[in-house]
Amino acid sequence: MAVDLLGVKAGDRILDAGCGVGGPMRAIAAHSKANVVGITINEYQVKRARMHNKKACLDSLCEVVCGNFLQMPFADDSFDGVYSIEATCHAPKLEEVYKEIYRVLKPGSLYVSYEWVTTELYQPENPEHVEIIHGIERGDALPGLRSYKDIAQVAKKVGFEVVQEKDLAKPPSNPWWTRLKMGRIAYWRNHILVTILAFLGIAPKGTVDVHEMLFVTADYLSKGGEKGIFSPMHMILCRKPEE
């Protein structure tokens, strides 16, 4: 868990770069009693995160900011730790977001990220591999999946020391994609329901198309996992050097 890798303790100020609706933020705040600041560019996610924080009675420890993690409204050297979970894959250039995270992190402190990557098994000359990876990129609105080899290189380029790097999707971990495959039966059940609701005018226009797109994307994700060419759990732990 990110909280353990960062060594988070009560009173620390921690940044969640690309927090979404704040699930990890609340888990870390509840576990450590640290003050967690999340940033997301999506206003809807900000509202949902704040609602969930208040509902969990964690709004005193969790703060959510609407902003771009490529240009964060935070002072230099202002966080005791930073983490990003399946978020920086949305950055057009990984170097830009890593550089900004480096800026706001205090010297000597740690940053952990869980990246979406293509693995050493990915063959760019294999049409099937290319189709799967492009399907993941389209379905998740990614600028382009990066190779696992690029992550540490970028981290070092902006000044980080790489403490640890590991693909957490590899054995002995349980296959992460099995849940996606098990969801196919539920998909067809829900597809019938969504189609009926759309026909009756109850579901918003375009709901069926979105539902189909999510299913297709999940299928590409599971294929990428089965073939071992894609991982959503490439972990890198970095330290900003002491001045």
LINCORDA-V856117 format. One record per backbone hydrogen bond with DSSP energy under -0.5 kcal/mol. NH is the residue of the N-H (numbers start at 0). CO is the residue of the C=O. If there is no record, write none. Layout:
nh=NH co=CO
nh=NH co=CO
//
This chain:
nh=3 co=0
nh=4 co=0
nh=5 co=1
nh=6 co=2
nh=7 co=2
nh=10 co=32
nh=11 co=8
nh=13 co=11
nh=13 co=34
nh=14 co=80
nh=15 co=36
nh=16 co=14
nh=16 co=82
nh=17 co=15
nh=17 co=38
nh=18 co=15
nh=18 co=38
nh=21 co=18
nh=25 co=21
nh=26 co=22
nh=27 co=23
nh=28 co=24
nh=29 co=25
nh=30 co=26
nh=31 co=27
nh=32 co=28
nh=34 co=11
nh=35 co=33
nh=35 co=60
nh=36 co=13
nh=36 co=34
nh=37 co=35
nh=37 co=62
nh=38 co=15
nh=39 co=64
nh=42 co=40
nh=45 co=41
nh=46 co=42
nh=47 co=43
nh=48 co=44
nh=49 co=45
nh=50 co=46
nh=51 co=47
nh=52 co=48
nh=53 co=49
nh=54 co=50
nh=55 co=51
nh=56 co=53
nh=57 co=52
nh=58 co=52
nh=60 co=57
nh=61 co=57
nh=62 co=35
nh=64 co=37
nh=66 co=39
nh=66 co=64
nh=70 co=67
nh=73 co=71
nh=76 co=102
nh=77 co=74
nh=77 co=103
nh=78 co=103
nh=79 co=12
nh=80 co=12
nh=81 co=109
nh=82 co=14
nh=83 co=111
nh=85 co=83
nh=85 co=113
nh=89 co=86
nh=90 co=87
nh=95 co=92
nh=96 co=92
nh=97 co=93
nh=98 co=94
nh=99 co=95
nh=100 co=96
nh=101 co=97
nh=102 co=98
nh=103 co=99
nh=104 co=100
nh=105 co=78
nh=107 co=239
nh=108 co=105
nh=109 co=79
nh=110 co=237
nh=111 co=81
nh=112 co=235
nh=113 co=83
nh=114 co=112
nh=114 co=233
nh=116 co=114
nh=116 co=230
nh=117 co=145
nh=118 co=228
nh=120 co=227
nh=121 co=118
nh=123 co=121
nh=125 co=122
nh=126 co=124
nh=129 co=125
nh=130 co=126
nh=131 co=127
nh=132 co=128
nh=133 co=129
nh=134 co=130
nh=135 co=131
nh=136 co=132
nh=137 co=133
nh=138 co=134
nh=139 co=135
nh=140 co=137
nh=141 co=136
nh=142 co=88
nh=145 co=115
nh=147 co=117
nh=149 co=146
nh=150 co=146
nh=150 co=147
nh=151 co=147
nh=152 co=148
nh=153 co=149
nh=154 co=150
nh=155 co=151
nh=156 co=152
nh=157 co=153
nh=158 co=155
nh=159 co=154
nh=160 co=238
nh=161 co=159
nh=162 co=160
nh=162 co=236
nh=163 co=236
nh=165 co=234
nh=167 co=165
nh=167 co=232
nh=169 co=166
nh=172 co=169
nh=177 co=174
nh=178 co=175
nh=180 co=176
nh=181 co=177
nh=182 co=178
nh=183 co=180
nh=184 co=181
nh=185 co=181
nh=186 co=182
nh=187 co=183
nh=188 co=184
nh=189 co=185
nh=190 co=186
nh=191 co=187
nh=192 co=188
nh=193 co=189
nh=194 co=190
nh=195 co=191
nh=196 co=192
nh=197 co=193
nh=198 co=194
nh=199 co=195
nh=200 co=197
nh=201 co=196
nh=202 co=196
nh=206 co=203
nh=209 co=205
nh=210 co=206
nh=211 co=207
nh=212 co=208
nh=213 co=209
nh=214 co=210
nh=215 co=211
nh=216 co=212
nh=217 co=213
nh=218 co=214
nh=219 co=215
nh=220 co=216
nh=221 co=217
nh=222 co=218
nh=223 co=219
nh=224 co=220
nh=225 co=221
nh=226 co=222
nh=227 co=224
nh=228 co=223
nh=229 co=223
nh=230 co=116
nh=233 co=114
nh=234 co=165
nh=234 co=232
nh=235 co=112
nh=236 co=163
nh=237 co=110
nh=237 co=235
nh=238 co=160
nh=239 co=108
nh=240 co=158
nh=240 co=238
//
